[in-house]
Amino acid sequence: MREKIRGLLPEIEWIEDEELQEKVVACYADALRTGGWGPEDMDKIPFTLLIPDCPASYLTHVRGVTRMSKHALDEFNELYASSDGKFRMDSDLLVAGALLHDIGKLVEYEKAPDGRTVKSQMGKDLRHPFSGTVIALRNGCSSAIGHIIANHAHEGDGALRSPEGVLVNKADFMNFEGLKSFLGMK
């Protein structure tokens, strides 16, 4: 399973810390197992149930948010990082947080008997930012990564997000709102 996860999410290799790479993979293995999915299902699960017949898979969305966040971080660091590192964002933290921002959806959703993706009982009880944070923390990720996951959606509105968390939040909503706009949804 671990090699399949790495193959589906090549952005894991962007994380320089190999131990953190393994923690991200462990989070995916845990969430897939808990949710009753296989790695290949990530390319079939819609990334949201809020867009009818969602045209993007969970996998496409996670990769899109990760890629957009990383590009924004690289530009930010090039423009704003001071010589003392005061305004330098942490690439490993951002990439891990972006890869895991929606990990909770793998337990928030389940496959209905007719093959549709629907909310699981866990998903009815806890939204994915909460379940995702638990998955990350129980697999050894730092509270800083948990912070990005917990605050990436509306649950984090009004909270002080970390700089890396701000980028993941904005990339997530650019993907979500951009697709909605293409589909003529408010």
PyMOL commands that place a pseudoatom at each C-alpha (Angstrom):
pseudoatom trace, name=CA, resn=MET, resi=1, chain=A, elem=C, hetatm=0, pos=[0.000, 0.000, 0.000]
pseudoatom trace, name=CA, resn=ARG, resi=2, chain=A, elem=C, hetatm=0, pos=[2.800, 2.442, 0.871]
pseudoatom trace, name=CA, resn=GLU, resi=3, chain=A, elem=C, hetatm=0, pos=[4.372, 2.294, -2.592]
pseudoatom trace, name=CA, resn=LYS, resi=4, chain=A, elem=C, hetatm=0, pos=[0.970, 2.812, -4.243]
pseudoatom trace, name=CA, resn=ILE, resi=5, chain=A, elem=C, hetatm=0, pos=[0.378, 5.885, -2.070]
pseudoatom trace, name=CA, resn=ARG, resi=6, chain=A, elem=C, hetatm=0, pos=[3.800, 7.299, -2.997]
pseudoatom trace, name=CA, resn=GLY, resi=7, chain=A, elem=C, hetatm=0, pos=[3.108, 6.604, -6.682]
pseudoatom trace, name=CA, resn=LEU, resi=8, chain=A, elem=C, hetatm=0, pos=[-0.240, 8.396, -6.565]
pseudoatom trace, name=CA, resn=LEU, resi=9, chain=A, elem=C, hetatm=0, pos=[1.148, 11.342, -4.593]
pseudoatom trace, name=CA, resn=PRO, resi=10, chain=A, elem=C, hetatm=0, pos=[4.620, 12.042, -6.050]
pseudoatom trace, name=CA, resn=GLU, resi=11, chain=A, elem=C, hetatm=0, pos=[4.632, 15.398, -4.238]
pseudoatom trace, name=CA, resn=ILE, resi=12, chain=A, elem=C, hetatm=0, pos=[5.537, 13.446, -1.078]
pseudoatom trace, name=CA, resn=GLU, resi=13, chain=A, elem=C, hetatm=0, pos=[9.089, 13.469, -2.486]
pseudoatom trace, name=CA, resn=TRP, resi=14, chain=A, elem=C, hetatm=0, pos=[9.109, 17.273, -2.161]
pseudoatom trace, name=CA, resn=ILE, resi=15, chain=A, elem=C, hetatm=0, pos=[9.389, 16.774, 1.609]
pseudoatom trace, name=CA, resn=GLU, resi=16, chain=A, elem=C, hetatm=0, pos=[13.106, 16.744, 2.400]
pseudoatom trace, name=CA, resn=ASP, resi=17, chain=A, elem=C, hetatm=0, pos=[12.729, 15.086, 5.809]
pseudoatom trace, name=CA, resn=GLU, resi=18, chain=A, elem=C, hetatm=0, pos=[12.385, 11.369, 5.054]
pseudoatom trace, name=CA, resn=GLU, resi=19, chain=A, elem=C, hetatm=0, pos=[10.841, 10.664, 8.457]
pseudoatom trace, name=CA, resn=LEU, resi=20, chain=A, elem=C, hetatm=0, pos=[8.113, 13.212, 7.696]
pseudoatom trace, name=CA, resn=GLN, resi=21, chain=A, elem=C, hetatm=0, pos=[7.560, 11.608, 4.291]
pseudoatom trace, name=CA, resn=GLU, resi=22, chain=A, elem=C, hetatm=0, pos=[6.933, 8.303, 6.075]
pseudoatom trace, name=CA, resn=LYS, resi=23, chain=A, elem=C, hetatm=0, pos=[4.511, 9.947, 8.503]
pseudoatom trace, name=CA, resn=VAL, resi=24, chain=A, elem=C, hetatm=0, pos=[2.503, 11.363, 5.591]
pseudoatom trace, name=CA, resn=VAL, resi=25, chain=A, elem=C, hetatm=0, pos=[2.381, 7.921, 3.962]
pseudoatom trace, name=CA, resn=ALA, resi=26, chain=A, elem=C, hetatm=0, pos=[1.367, 6.381, 7.311]
pseudoatom trace, name=CA, resn=CYS, resi=27, chain=A, elem=C, hetatm=0, pos=[-1.480, 8.900, 7.591]
pseudoatom trace, name=CA, resn=TYR, resi=28, chain=A, elem=C, hetatm=0, pos=[-2.764, 7.868, 4.170]
pseudoatom trace, name=CA, resn=ALA, resi=29, chain=A, elem=C, hetatm=0, pos=[-2.479, 4.153, 4.949]
pseudoatom trace, name=CA, resn=ASP, resi=30, chain=A, elem=C, hetatm=0, pos=[-4.335, 4.701, 8.233]
pseudoatom trace, name=CA, resn=ALA, resi=31, chain=A, elem=C, hetatm=0, pos=[-7.120, 6.825, 6.715]
pseudoatom trace, name=CA, resn=LEU, resi=32, chain=A, elem=C, hetatm=0, pos=[-7.632, 4.516, 3.740]
pseudoatom trace, name=CA, resn=ARG, resi=33, chain=A, elem=C, hetatm=0, pos=[-7.792, 1.461, 6.002]
pseudoatom trace, name=CA, resn=THR, resi=34, chain=A, elem=C, hetatm=0, pos=[-10.143, 3.190, 8.476]
pseudoatom trace, name=CA, resn=GLY, resi=35, chain=A, elem=C, hetatm=0, pos=[-12.412, 4.435, 5.691]
pseudoatom trace, name=CA, resn=GLY, resi=36, chain=A, elem=C, hetatm=0, pos=[-12.464, 1.105, 3.851]
pseudoatom trace, name=CA, resn=TRP, resi=37, chain=A, elem=C, hetatm=0, pos=[-10.831, 2.469, 0.689]
pseudoatom trace, name=CA, resn=GLY, resi=38, chain=A, elem=C, hetatm=0, pos=[-7.893, 1.336, -1.431]
pseudoatom trace, name=CA, resn=PRO, resi=39, chain=A, elem=C, hetatm=0, pos=[-5.238, 3.753, -2.700]
pseudoatom trace, name=CA, resn=GLU, resi=40, chain=A, elem=C, hetatm=0, pos=[-6.670, 3.647, -6.241]
pseudoatom trace, name=CA, resn=ASP, resi=41, chain=A, elem=C, hetatm=0, pos=[-10.044, 4.856, -4.886]
pseudoatom trace, name=CA, resn=MET, resi=42, chain=A, elem=C, hetatm=0, pos=[-8.532, 8.298, -4.243]
pseudoatom trace, name=CA, resn=ASP, resi=43, chain=A, elem=C, hetatm=0, pos=[-8.775, 8.938, -7.985]
pseudoatom trace, name=CA, resn=LYS, resi=44, chain=A, elem=C, hetatm=0, pos=[-12.486, 7.963, -7.977]
pseudoatom trace, name=CA, resn=ILE, resi=45, chain=A, elem=C, hetatm=0, pos=[-13.774, 9.648, -4.815]
pseudoatom trace, name=CA, resn=PRO, resi=46, chain=A, elem=C, hetatm=0, pos=[-15.118, 13.158, -5.539]
pseudoatom trace, name=CA, resn=PHE, resi=47, chain=A, elem=C, hetatm=0, pos=[-13.141, 15.745, -3.614]
pseudoatom trace, name=CA, resn=THR, resi=48, chain=A, elem=C, hetatm=0, pos=[-16.371, 17.323, -2.389]
pseudoatom trace, name=CA, resn=LEU, resi=49, chain=A, elem=C, hetatm=0, pos=[-19.991, 16.324, -2.037]
pseudoatom trace, name=CA, resn=LEU, resi=50, chain=A, elem=C, hetatm=0, pos=[-20.996, 20.006, -2.241]
pseudoatom trace, name=CA, resn=ILE, resi=51, chain=A, elem=C, hetatm=0, pos=[-20.595, 20.065, -6.040]
pseudoatom trace, name=CA, resn=PRO, resi=52, chain=A, elem=C, hetatm=0, pos=[-23.065, 17.703, -7.732]
pseudoatom trace, name=CA, resn=ASP, resi=53, chain=A, elem=C, hetatm=0, pos=[-21.263, 15.286, -10.075]
pseudoatom trace, name=CA, resn=CYS, resi=54, chain=A, elem=C, hetatm=0, pos=[-17.967, 16.820, -8.969]
pseudoatom trace, name=CA, resn=PRO, resi=55, chain=A, elem=C, hetatm=0, pos=[-15.571, 16.798, -11.939]
pseudoatom trace, name=CA, resn=ALA, resi=56, chain=A, elem=C, hetatm=0, pos=[-12.423, 16.457, -9.809]
pseudoatom trace, name=CA, resn=SER, resi=57, chain=A, elem=C, hetatm=0, pos=[-11.318, 13.510, -7.728]
pseudoatom trace, name=CA, resn=TYR, resi=58, chain=A, elem=C, hetatm=0, pos=[-9.952, 13.605, -4.210]
pseudoatom trace, name=CA, resn=LEU, resi=59, chain=A, elem=C, hetatm=0, pos=[-6.504, 12.826, -5.621]
pseudoatom trace, name=CA, resn=THR, resi=60, chain=A, elem=C, hetatm=0, pos=[-6.613, 15.643, -8.197]
pseudoatom trace, name=CA, resn=HIS, resi=61, chain=A, elem=C, hetatm=0, pos=[-7.739, 18.119, -5.549]
pseudoatom trace, name=CA, resn=VAL, resi=62, chain=A, elem=C, hetatm=0, pos=[-5.061, 17.180, -2.997]
pseudoatom trace, name=CA, resn=ARG, resi=63, chain=A, elem=C, hetatm=0, pos=[-2.353, 17.331, -5.635]
pseudoatom trace, name=CA, resn=GLY, resi=64, chain=A, elem=C, hetatm=0, pos=[-3.715, 20.656, -6.927]
pseudoatom trace, name=CA, resn=VAL, resi=65, chain=A, elem=C, hetatm=0, pos=[-3.775, 22.252, -3.478]
pseudoatom trace, name=CA, resn=THR, resi=66, chain=A, elem=C, hetatm=0, pos=[-0.285, 20.935, -2.734]
pseudoatom trace, name=CA, resn=ARG, resi=67, chain=A, elem=C, hetatm=0, pos=[1.167, 22.145, -6.016]
pseudoatom trace, name=CA, resn=MET, resi=68, chain=A, elem=C, hetatm=0, pos=[-0.460, 25.579, -5.819]
pseudoatom trace, name=CA, resn=SER, resi=69, chain=A, elem=C, hetatm=0, pos=[0.592, 26.011, -2.180]
pseudoatom trace, name=CA, resn=LYS, resi=70, chain=A, elem=C, hetatm=0, pos=[4.182, 25.022, -2.923]
pseudoatom trace, name=CA, resn=HIS, resi=71, chain=A, elem=C, hetatm=0, pos=[4.443, 27.405, -5.874]
pseudoatom trace, name=CA, resn=ALA, resi=72, chain=A, elem=C, hetatm=0, pos=[3.051, 30.220, -3.719]
pseudoatom trace, name=CA, resn=LEU, resi=73, chain=A, elem=C, hetatm=0, pos=[5.537, 29.379, -0.940]
pseudoatom trace, name=CA, resn=ASP, resi=74, chain=A, elem=C, hetatm=0, pos=[8.454, 29.452, -3.370]
pseudoatom trace, name=CA, resn=GLU, resi=75, chain=A, elem=C, hetatm=0, pos=[7.384, 32.874, -4.664]
pseudoatom trace, name=CA, resn=PHE, resi=76, chain=A, elem=C, hetatm=0, pos=[6.727, 34.191, -1.156]
pseudoatom trace, name=CA, resn=ASN, resi=77, chain=A, elem=C, hetatm=0, pos=[10.113, 33.049, 0.104]
pseudoatom trace, name=CA, resn=GLU, resi=78, chain=A, elem=C, hetatm=0, pos=[11.867, 34.532, -2.918]
pseudoatom trace, name=CA, resn=LEU, resi=79, chain=A, elem=C, hetatm=0, pos=[10.181, 37.896, -2.445]
pseudoatom trace, name=CA, resn=TYR, resi=80, chain=A, elem=C, hetatm=0, pos=[9.854, 38.245, 1.332]
pseudoatom trace, name=CA, resn=ALA, resi=81, chain=A, elem=C, hetatm=0, pos=[12.364, 36.019, 3.088]
pseudoatom trace, name=CA, resn=SER, resi=82, chain=A, elem=C, hetatm=0, pos=[14.786, 38.206, 4.975]
pseudoatom trace, name=CA, resn=SER, resi=83, chain=A, elem=C, hetatm=0, pos=[18.401, 37.326, 5.578]
pseudoatom trace, name=CA, resn=ASP, resi=84, chain=A, elem=C, hetatm=0, pos=[17.582, 36.411, 9.187]
pseudoatom trace, name=CA, resn=GLY, resi=85, chain=A, elem=C, hetatm=0, pos=[14.859, 33.980, 8.036]
pseudoatom trace, name=CA, resn=LYS, resi=86, chain=A, elem=C, hetatm=0, pos=[12.117, 35.894, 9.852]
pseudoatom trace, name=CA, resn=PHE, resi=87, chain=A, elem=C, hetatm=0, pos=[9.733, 35.761, 6.903]
pseudoatom trace, name=CA, resn=ARG, resi=88, chain=A, elem=C, hetatm=0, pos=[10.726, 32.375, 5.465]
pseudoatom trace, name=CA, resn=MET, resi=89, chain=A, elem=C, hetatm=0, pos=[8.024, 29.718, 5.292]
pseudoatom trace, name=CA, resn=ASP, resi=90, chain=A, elem=C, hetatm=0, pos=[8.861, 26.072, 5.974]
pseudoatom trace, name=CA, resn=SER, resi=91, chain=A, elem=C, hetatm=0, pos=[8.522, 24.013, 2.798]
pseudoatom trace, name=CA, resn=ASP, resi=92, chain=A, elem=C, hetatm=0, pos=[8.310, 20.603, 4.510]
pseudoatom trace, name=CA, resn=LEU, resi=93, chain=A, elem=C, hetatm=0, pos=[5.612, 21.841, 6.874]
pseudoatom trace, name=CA, resn=LEU, resi=94, chain=A, elem=C, hetatm=0, pos=[3.606, 23.333, 4.023]
pseudoatom trace, name=CA, resn=VAL, resi=95, chain=A, elem=C, hetatm=0, pos=[3.867, 20.311, 1.717]
pseudoatom trace, name=CA, resn=ALA, resi=96, chain=A, elem=C, hetatm=0, pos=[2.948, 17.864, 4.476]
pseudoatom trace, name=CA, resn=GLY, resi=97, chain=A, elem=C, hetatm=0, pos=[0.040, 20.064, 5.580]
pseudoatom trace, name=CA, resn=ALA, resi=98, chain=A, elem=C, hetatm=0, pos=[-1.220, 20.475, 2.023]
pseudoatom trace, name=CA, resn=LEU, resi=99, chain=A, elem=C, hetatm=0, pos=[-0.962, 16.756, 1.286]
pseudoatom trace, name=CA, resn=LEU, resi=100, chain=A, elem=C, hetatm=0, pos=[-2.891, 15.998, 4.477]
pseudoatom trace, name=CA, resn=HIS, resi=101, chain=A, elem=C, hetatm=0, pos=[-5.361, 18.898, 4.532]
pseudoatom trace, name=CA, resn=ASP, resi=102, chain=A, elem=C, hetatm=0, pos=[-8.269, 16.692, 3.366]
pseudoatom trace, name=CA, resn=ILE, resi=103, chain=A, elem=C, hetatm=0, pos=[-7.061, 13.341, 4.792]
pseudoatom trace, name=CA, resn=GLY, resi=104, chain=A, elem=C, hetatm=0, pos=[-10.163, 13.311, 6.997]
pseudoatom trace, name=CA, resn=LYS, resi=105, chain=A, elem=C, hetatm=0, pos=[-12.383, 12.998, 3.922]
pseudoatom trace, name=CA, resn=LEU, resi=106, chain=A, elem=C, hetatm=0, pos=[-11.206, 9.414, 3.578]
pseudoatom trace, name=CA, resn=VAL, resi=107, chain=A, elem=C, hetatm=0, pos=[-13.147, 8.667, 6.782]
pseudoatom trace, name=CA, resn=GLU, resi=108, chain=A, elem=C, hetatm=0, pos=[-15.814, 11.357, 6.308]
pseudoatom trace, name=CA, resn=TYR, resi=109, chain=A, elem=C, hetatm=0, pos=[-16.971, 9.593, 3.123]
pseudoatom trace, name=CA, resn=GLU, resi=110, chain=A, elem=C, hetatm=0, pos=[-17.941, 6.021, 2.384]
pseudoatom trace, name=CA, resn=LYS, resi=111, chain=A, elem=C, hetatm=0, pos=[-19.133, 4.078, -0.629]
pseudoatom trace, name=CA, resn=ALA, resi=112, chain=A, elem=C, hetatm=0, pos=[-22.890, 3.449, -0.609]
pseudoatom trace, name=CA, resn=PRO, resi=113, chain=A, elem=C, hetatm=0, pos=[-24.222, 0.074, -1.783]
pseudoatom trace, name=CA, resn=ASP, resi=114, chain=A, elem=C, hetatm=0, pos=[-25.139, 1.673, -5.137]
pseudoatom trace, name=CA, resn=GLY, resi=115, chain=A, elem=C, hetatm=0, pos=[-21.526, 2.857, -5.603]
pseudoatom trace, name=CA, resn=ARG, resi=116, chain=A, elem=C, hetatm=0, pos=[-22.096, 6.531, -4.822]
pseudoatom trace, name=CA, resn=THR, resi=117, chain=A, elem=C, hetatm=0, pos=[-19.836, 8.349, -2.375]
pseudoatom trace, name=CA, resn=VAL, resi=118, chain=A, elem=C, hetatm=0, pos=[-21.827, 9.542, 0.639]
pseudoatom trace, name=CA, resn=LYS, resi=119, chain=A, elem=C, hetatm=0, pos=[-21.199, 10.840, 4.161]
pseudoatom trace, name=CA, resn=SER, resi=120, chain=A, elem=C, hetatm=0, pos=[-20.248, 8.122, 6.616]
pseudoatom trace, name=CA, resn=GLN, resi=121, chain=A, elem=C, hetatm=0, pos=[-21.556, 8.123, 10.172]
pseudoatom trace, name=CA, resn=MET, resi=122, chain=A, elem=C, hetatm=0, pos=[-18.187, 9.521, 11.234]
pseudoatom trace, name=CA, resn=GLY, resi=123, chain=A, elem=C, hetatm=0, pos=[-18.582, 12.232, 8.622]
pseudoatom trace, name=CA, resn=LYS, resi=124, chain=A, elem=C, hetatm=0, pos=[-21.998, 13.119, 9.985]
pseudoatom trace, name=CA, resn=ASP, resi=125, chain=A, elem=C, hetatm=0, pos=[-20.515, 13.370, 13.474]
pseudoatom trace, name=CA, resn=LEU, resi=126, chain=A, elem=C, hetatm=0, pos=[-17.190, 15.086, 12.638]
pseudoatom trace, name=CA, resn=ARG, resi=127, chain=A, elem=C, hetatm=0, pos=[-16.143, 17.158, 9.652]
pseudoatom trace, name=CA, resn=HIS, resi=128, chain=A, elem=C, hetatm=0, pos=[-12.885, 16.260, 7.960]
pseudoatom trace, name=CA, resn=PRO, resi=129, chain=A, elem=C, hetatm=0, pos=[-10.720, 19.003, 9.536]
pseudoatom trace, name=CA, resn=PHE, resi=130, chain=A, elem=C, hetatm=0, pos=[-11.304, 17.372, 12.924]
pseudoatom trace, name=CA, resn=SER, resi=131, chain=A, elem=C, hetatm=0, pos=[-10.937, 13.726, 11.908]
pseudoatom trace, name=CA, resn=GLY, resi=132, chain=A, elem=C, hetatm=0, pos=[-7.958, 14.628, 9.720]
pseudoatom trace, name=CA, resn=THR, resi=133, chain=A, elem=C, hetatm=0, pos=[-6.175, 16.312, 12.597]
pseudoatom trace, name=CA, resn=VAL, resi=134, chain=A, elem=C, hetatm=0, pos=[-6.644, 13.194, 14.724]
pseudoatom trace, name=CA, resn=ILE, resi=135, chain=A, elem=C, hetatm=0, pos=[-5.263, 10.972, 11.935]
pseudoatom trace, name=CA, resn=ALA, resi=136, chain=A, elem=C, hetatm=0, pos=[-2.194, 13.189, 11.542]
pseudoatom trace, name=CA, resn=LEU, resi=137, chain=A, elem=C, hetatm=0, pos=[-1.451, 13.419, 15.259]
pseudoatom trace, name=CA, resn=ARG, resi=138, chain=A, elem=C, hetatm=0, pos=[-1.889, 9.696, 15.897]
pseudoatom trace, name=CA, resn=ASN, resi=139, chain=A, elem=C, hetatm=0, pos=[0.605, 9.011, 13.107]
pseudoatom trace, name=CA, resn=GLY, resi=140, chain=A, elem=C, hetatm=0, pos=[3.282, 11.210, 14.641]
pseudoatom trace, name=CA, resn=CYS, resi=141, chain=A, elem=C, hetatm=0, pos=[2.796, 14.464, 12.747]
pseudoatom trace, name=CA, resn=SER, resi=142, chain=A, elem=C, hetatm=0, pos=[3.496, 17.673, 14.627]
pseudoatom trace, name=CA, resn=SER, resi=143, chain=A, elem=C, hetatm=0, pos=[0.835, 19.947, 16.049]
pseudoatom trace, name=CA, resn=ALA, resi=144, chain=A, elem=C, hetatm=0, pos=[1.947, 22.505, 13.416]
pseudoatom trace, name=CA, resn=ILE, resi=145, chain=A, elem=C, hetatm=0, pos=[0.743, 20.093, 10.702]
pseudoatom trace, name=CA, resn=GLY, resi=146, chain=A, elem=C, hetatm=0, pos=[-2.379, 19.390, 12.749]
pseudoatom trace, name=CA, resn=HIS, resi=147, chain=A, elem=C, hetatm=0, pos=[-2.946, 23.160, 12.860]
pseudoatom trace, name=CA, resn=ILE, resi=148, chain=A, elem=C, hetatm=0, pos=[-2.897, 23.396, 9.052]
pseudoatom trace, name=CA, resn=ILE, resi=149, chain=A, elem=C, hetatm=0, pos=[-5.387, 20.532, 8.735]
pseudoatom trace, name=CA, resn=ALA, resi=150, chain=A, elem=C, hetatm=0, pos=[-7.689, 21.794, 11.507]
pseudoatom trace, name=CA, resn=ASN, resi=151, chain=A, elem=C, hetatm=0, pos=[-7.776, 25.342, 10.152]
pseudoatom trace, name=CA, resn=HIS, resi=152, chain=A, elem=C, hetatm=0, pos=[-7.771, 24.834, 6.367]
pseudoatom trace, name=CA, resn=ALA, resi=153, chain=A, elem=C, hetatm=0, pos=[-11.568, 25.100, 6.021]
pseudoatom trace, name=CA, resn=HIS, resi=154, chain=A, elem=C, hetatm=0, pos=[-14.224, 27.387, 7.472]
pseudoatom trace, name=CA, resn=GLU, resi=155, chain=A, elem=C, hetatm=0, pos=[-13.551, 25.955, 10.931]
pseudoatom trace, name=CA, resn=GLY, resi=156, chain=A, elem=C, hetatm=0, pos=[-10.374, 28.038, 10.930]
pseudoatom trace, name=CA, resn=ASP, resi=157, chain=A, elem=C, hetatm=0, pos=[-12.048, 31.312, 9.982]
pseudoatom trace, name=CA, resn=GLY, resi=158, chain=A, elem=C, hetatm=0, pos=[-11.393, 33.862, 12.683]
pseudoatom trace, name=CA, resn=ALA, resi=159, chain=A, elem=C, hetatm=0, pos=[-8.383, 31.947, 13.993]
pseudoatom trace, name=CA, resn=LEU, resi=160, chain=A, elem=C, hetatm=0, pos=[-4.801, 33.058, 13.491]
pseudoatom trace, name=CA, resn=ARG, resi=161, chain=A, elem=C, hetatm=0, pos=[-3.522, 30.627, 10.858]
pseudoatom trace, name=CA, resn=SER, resi=162, chain=A, elem=C, hetatm=0, pos=[0.181, 29.920, 10.519]
pseudoatom trace, name=CA, resn=PRO, resi=163, chain=A, elem=C, hetatm=0, pos=[1.772, 31.404, 7.372]
pseudoatom trace, name=CA, resn=GLU, resi=164, chain=A, elem=C, hetatm=0, pos=[1.851, 27.928, 5.795]
pseudoatom trace, name=CA, resn=GLY, resi=165, chain=A, elem=C, hetatm=0, pos=[-1.762, 27.398, 6.889]
pseudoatom trace, name=CA, resn=VAL, resi=166, chain=A, elem=C, hetatm=0, pos=[-2.791, 30.610, 5.121]
pseudoatom trace, name=CA, resn=LEU, resi=167, chain=A, elem=C, hetatm=0, pos=[-1.372, 29.331, 1.826]
pseudoatom trace, name=CA, resn=VAL, resi=168, chain=A, elem=C, hetatm=0, pos=[-3.071, 25.930, 2.138]
pseudoatom trace, name=CA, resn=ASN, resi=169, chain=A, elem=C, hetatm=0, pos=[-6.397, 27.605, 3.006]
pseudoatom trace, name=CA, resn=LYS, resi=170, chain=A, elem=C, hetatm=0, pos=[-6.216, 29.951, 0.022]
pseudoatom trace, name=CA, resn=ALA, resi=171, chain=A, elem=C, hetatm=0, pos=[-5.112, 27.212, -2.410]
pseudoatom trace, name=CA, resn=ASP, resi=172, chain=A, elem=C, hetatm=0, pos=[-7.934, 24.968, -1.162]
pseudoatom trace, name=CA, resn=PHE, resi=173, chain=A, elem=C, hetatm=0, pos=[-10.545, 27.637, -1.775]
pseudoatom trace, name=CA, resn=MET, resi=174, chain=A, elem=C, hetatm=0, pos=[-9.060, 28.645, -5.136]
pseudoatom trace, name=CA, resn=ASN, resi=175, chain=A, elem=C, hetatm=0, pos=[-9.573, 25.055, -6.252]
pseudoatom trace, name=CA, resn=PHE, resi=176, chain=A, elem=C, hetatm=0, pos=[-13.064, 24.717, -4.738]
pseudoatom trace, name=CA, resn=GLU, resi=177, chain=A, elem=C, hetatm=0, pos=[-14.398, 28.152, -5.711]
pseudoatom trace, name=CA, resn=GLY, resi=178, chain=A, elem=C, hetatm=0, pos=[-12.742, 28.013, -9.139]
pseudoatom trace, name=CA, resn=LEU, resi=179, chain=A, elem=C, hetatm=0, pos=[-14.534, 24.770, -10.031]
pseudoatom trace, name=CA, resn=LYS, resi=180, chain=A, elem=C, hetatm=0, pos=[-17.829, 26.106, -8.664]
pseudoatom trace, name=CA, resn=SER, resi=181, chain=A, elem=C, hetatm=0, pos=[-17.457, 29.213, -10.822]
pseudoatom trace, name=CA, resn=PHE, resi=182, chain=A, elem=C, hetatm=0, pos=[-16.783, 27.154, -13.952]
pseudoatom trace, name=CA, resn=LEU, resi=183, chain=A, elem=C, hetatm=0, pos=[-19.941, 25.193, -13.201]
pseudoatom trace, name=CA, resn=GLY, resi=184, chain=A, elem=C, hetatm=0, pos=[-22.008, 28.356, -12.667]
pseudoatom trace, name=CA, resn=MET, resi=185, chain=A, elem=C, hetatm=0, pos=[-22.526, 27.716, -8.948]
pseudoatom trace, name=CA, resn=LYS, resi=186, chain=A, elem=C, hetatm=0, pos=[-22.592, 30.376, -6.247]
for i in range(1, 186): cmd.bond("trace and resi %d" % i, "trace and resi %d" % (i + 1))
show_as sticks, trace
zoom trace
